[in-house]
């Protein structure tokens, strides 16, 4: 699913490139290569964000919930 989203993003940007070319607007930096590079950067950033969240959740949230479980067990005794 993630790959499909990034493919759609690249397709949209390519369509913008062709639209701008049709109406006579051109940017030197807005090329097919720059679109491909942008899609790669966005996909890498999304993967990084997901992995950072997973690491944070597994370390801090798990530690906090283990402390709560130990606290509840000690209060029951």
Biotite code that builds the C-alpha atoms (Angstrom):
import biotite.structure as struc

atoms = struc.array([
    struc.Atom([0.000, 0.000, 0.000], chain_id="A", res_id=1, res_name="UNK", atom_name="CA", element="C"),
    struc.Atom([2.811, 2.424, 0.834], chain_id="A", res_id=2, res_name="UNK", atom_name="CA", element="C"),
    struc.Atom([4.424, 1.836, -2.540], chain_id="A", res_id=3, res_name="UNK", atom_name="CA", element="C"),
    struc.Atom([1.098, 2.596, -4.237], chain_id="A", res_id=4, res_name="UNK", atom_name="CA", element="C"),
    struc.Atom([0.798, 5.922, -2.427], chain_id="A", res_id=5, res_name="UNK", atom_name="CA", element="C"),
    struc.Atom([4.269, 7.005, -3.519], chain_id="A", res_id=6, res_name="UNK", atom_name="CA", element="C"),
    struc.Atom([3.561, 5.863, -7.068], chain_id="A", res_id=7, res_name="UNK", atom_name="CA", element="C"),
    struc.Atom([0.425, 8.010, -7.061], chain_id="A", res_id=8, res_name="UNK", atom_name="CA", element="C"),
    struc.Atom([2.436, 10.965, -5.741], chain_id="A", res_id=9, res_name="UNK", atom_name="CA", element="C"),
    struc.Atom([4.956, 10.560, -8.548], chain_id="A", res_id=10, res_name="UNK", atom_name="CA", element="C"),
    struc.Atom([2.158, 10.269, -11.090], chain_id="A", res_id=11, res_name="UNK", atom_name="CA", element="C"),
    struc.Atom([0.514, 13.431, -9.819], chain_id="A", res_id=12, res_name="UNK", atom_name="CA", element="C"),
    struc.Atom([3.762, 15.395, -9.968], chain_id="A", res_id=13, res_name="UNK", atom_name="CA", element="C"),
    struc.Atom([4.444, 14.086, -13.477], chain_id="A", res_id=14, res_name="UNK", atom_name="CA", element="C"),
    struc.Atom([0.958, 15.155, -14.526], chain_id="A", res_id=15, res_name="UNK", atom_name="CA", element="C"),
    struc.Atom([1.708, 18.617, -13.113], chain_id="A", res_id=16, res_name="UNK", atom_name="CA", element="C"),
    struc.Atom([4.918, 18.696, -15.123], chain_id="A", res_id=17, res_name="UNK", atom_name="CA", element="C"),
    struc.Atom([3.029, 17.923, -18.335], chain_id="A", res_id=18, res_name="UNK", atom_name="CA", element="C"),
    struc.Atom([0.267, 20.408, -17.476], chain_id="A", res_id=19, res_name="UNK", atom_name="CA", element="C"),
    struc.Atom([2.761, 23.198, -16.894], chain_id="A", res_id=20, res_name="UNK", atom_name="CA", element="C"),
    struc.Atom([4.490, 22.282, -20.151], chain_id="A", res_id=21, res_name="UNK", atom_name="CA", element="C"),
    struc.Atom([1.178, 22.461, -22.002], chain_id="A", res_id=22, res_name="UNK", atom_name="CA", element="C"),
    struc.Atom([0.354, 25.949, -20.758], chain_id="A", res_id=23, res_name="UNK", atom_name="CA", element="C"),
    struc.Atom([3.887, 27.155, -21.413], chain_id="A", res_id=24, res_name="UNK", atom_name="CA", element="C"),
    struc.Atom([5.166, 27.379, -17.845], chain_id="A", res_id=25, res_name="UNK", atom_name="CA", element="C"),
    struc.Atom([8.516, 25.731, -17.283], chain_id="A", res_id=26, res_name="UNK", atom_name="CA", element="C"),
    struc.Atom([10.850, 25.495, -14.354], chain_id="A", res_id=27, res_name="UNK", atom_name="CA", element="C"),
    struc.Atom([14.455, 24.437, -14.789], chain_id="A", res_id=28, res_name="UNK", atom_name="CA", element="C"),
    struc.Atom([14.410, 22.429, -11.571], chain_id="A", res_id=29, res_name="UNK", atom_name="CA", element="C"),
    struc.Atom([11.048, 20.685, -12.165], chain_id="A", res_id=30, res_name="UNK", atom_name="CA", element="C"),
    struc.Atom([12.002, 17.702, -14.308], chain_id="A", res_id=31, res_name="UNK", atom_name="CA", element="C"),
    struc.Atom([11.225, 13.994, -14.373], chain_id="A", res_id=32, res_name="UNK", atom_name="CA", element="C"),
    struc.Atom([14.490, 13.305, -12.547], chain_id="A", res_id=33, res_name="UNK", atom_name="CA", element="C"),
    struc.Atom([13.670, 15.794, -9.789], chain_id="A", res_id=34, res_name="UNK", atom_name="CA", element="C"),
    struc.Atom([10.205, 14.249, -9.413], chain_id="A", res_id=35, res_name="UNK", atom_name="CA", element="C"),
    struc.Atom([11.700, 10.766, -9.068], chain_id="A", res_id=36, res_name="UNK", atom_name="CA", element="C"),
    struc.Atom([14.234, 12.027, -6.550], chain_id="A", res_id=37, res_name="UNK", atom_name="CA", element="C"),
    struc.Atom([11.502, 13.781, -4.543], chain_id="A", res_id=38, res_name="UNK", atom_name="CA", element="C"),
    struc.Atom([9.365, 10.631, -4.419], chain_id="A", res_id=39, res_name="UNK", atom_name="CA", element="C"),
    struc.Atom([12.372, 8.637, -3.174], chain_id="A", res_id=40, res_name="UNK", atom_name="CA", element="C"),
    struc.Atom([13.083, 11.217, -0.463], chain_id="A", res_id=41, res_name="UNK", atom_name="CA", element="C"),
    struc.Atom([9.438, 11.275, 0.656], chain_id="A", res_id=42, res_name="UNK", atom_name="CA", element="C"),
    struc.Atom([9.255, 7.477, 0.811], chain_id="A", res_id=43, res_name="UNK", atom_name="CA", element="C"),
    struc.Atom([12.519, 7.298, 2.758], chain_id="A", res_id=44, res_name="UNK", atom_name="CA", element="C"),
    struc.Atom([11.257, 9.948, 5.189], chain_id="A", res_id=45, res_name="UNK", atom_name="CA", element="C"),
    struc.Atom([7.999, 8.044, 5.697], chain_id="A", res_id=46, res_name="UNK", atom_name="CA", element="C"),
    struc.Atom([9.919, 4.836, 6.431], chain_id="A", res_id=47, res_name="UNK", atom_name="CA", element="C"),
    struc.Atom([12.164, 6.707, 8.862], chain_id="A", res_id=48, res_name="UNK", atom_name="CA", element="C"),
    struc.Atom([9.180, 8.232, 10.659], chain_id="A", res_id=49, res_name="UNK", atom_name="CA", element="C"),
    struc.Atom([7.452, 4.861, 11.005], chain_id="A", res_id=50, res_name="UNK", atom_name="CA", element="C"),
    struc.Atom([10.620, 3.246, 12.340], chain_id="A", res_id=51, res_name="UNK", atom_name="CA", element="C"),
    struc.Atom([11.292, 6.049, 14.822], chain_id="A", res_id=52, res_name="UNK", atom_name="CA", element="C"),
    struc.Atom([7.718, 5.740, 16.093], chain_id="A", res_id=53, res_name="UNK", atom_name="CA", element="C"),
    struc.Atom([8.074, 1.955, 16.439], chain_id="A", res_id=54, res_name="UNK", atom_name="CA", element="C"),
    struc.Atom([11.325, 2.293, 18.377], chain_id="A", res_id=55, res_name="UNK", atom_name="CA", element="C"),
    struc.Atom([9.840, 4.964, 20.639], chain_id="A", res_id=56, res_name="UNK", atom_name="CA", element="C"),
    struc.Atom([6.725, 2.931, 21.281], chain_id="A", res_id=57, res_name="UNK", atom_name="CA", element="C"),
    struc.Atom([8.630, -0.279, 21.987], chain_id="A", res_id=58, res_name="UNK", atom_name="CA", element="C"),
    struc.Atom([11.064, 1.332, 24.397], chain_id="A", res_id=59, res_name="UNK", atom_name="CA", element="C"),
    struc.Atom([9.235, 4.081, 26.259], chain_id="A", res_id=60, res_name="UNK", atom_name="CA", element="C"),
    struc.Atom([5.602, 2.997, 26.132], chain_id="A", res_id=61, res_name="UNK", atom_name="CA", element="C"),
    struc.Atom([6.432, -0.630, 26.948], chain_id="A", res_id=62, res_name="UNK", atom_name="CA", element="C"),
    struc.Atom([8.623, 0.432, 29.868], chain_id="A", res_id=63, res_name="UNK", atom_name="CA", element="C"),
    struc.Atom([5.874, 2.710, 31.193], chain_id="A", res_id=64, res_name="UNK", atom_name="CA", element="C"),
    struc.Atom([3.202, 0.010, 30.933], chain_id="A", res_id=65, res_name="UNK", atom_name="CA", element="C"),
    struc.Atom([5.484, -2.530, 32.672], chain_id="A", res_id=66, res_name="UNK", atom_name="CA", element="C"),
    struc.Atom([5.948, -0.053, 35.524], chain_id="A", res_id=67, res_name="UNK", atom_name="CA", element="C"),
    struc.Atom([2.182, 0.392, 35.801], chain_id="A", res_id=68, res_name="UNK", atom_name="CA", element="C"),
    struc.Atom([1.630, -3.378, 35.915], chain_id="A", res_id=69, res_name="UNK", atom_name="CA", element="C"),
    struc.Atom([4.265, -3.781, 38.639], chain_id="A", res_id=70, res_name="UNK", atom_name="CA", element="C"),
    struc.Atom([2.704, -0.910, 40.595], chain_id="A", res_id=71, res_name="UNK", atom_name="CA", element="C"),
    struc.Atom([-0.772, -2.455, 40.397], chain_id="A", res_id=72, res_name="UNK", atom_name="CA", element="C"),
    struc.Atom([0.547, -5.858, 41.477], chain_id="A", res_id=73, res_name="UNK", atom_name="CA", element="C"),
    struc.Atom([2.345, -4.343, 44.471], chain_id="A", res_id=74, res_name="UNK", atom_name="CA", element="C"),
    struc.Atom([-0.814, -2.439, 45.492], chain_id="A", res_id=75, res_name="UNK", atom_name="CA", element="C"),
    struc.Atom([-2.899, -5.632, 45.418], chain_id="A", res_id=76, res_name="UNK", atom_name="CA", element="C"),
    struc.Atom([-0.540, -7.393, 47.845], chain_id="A", res_id=77, res_name="UNK", atom_name="CA", element="C"),
])
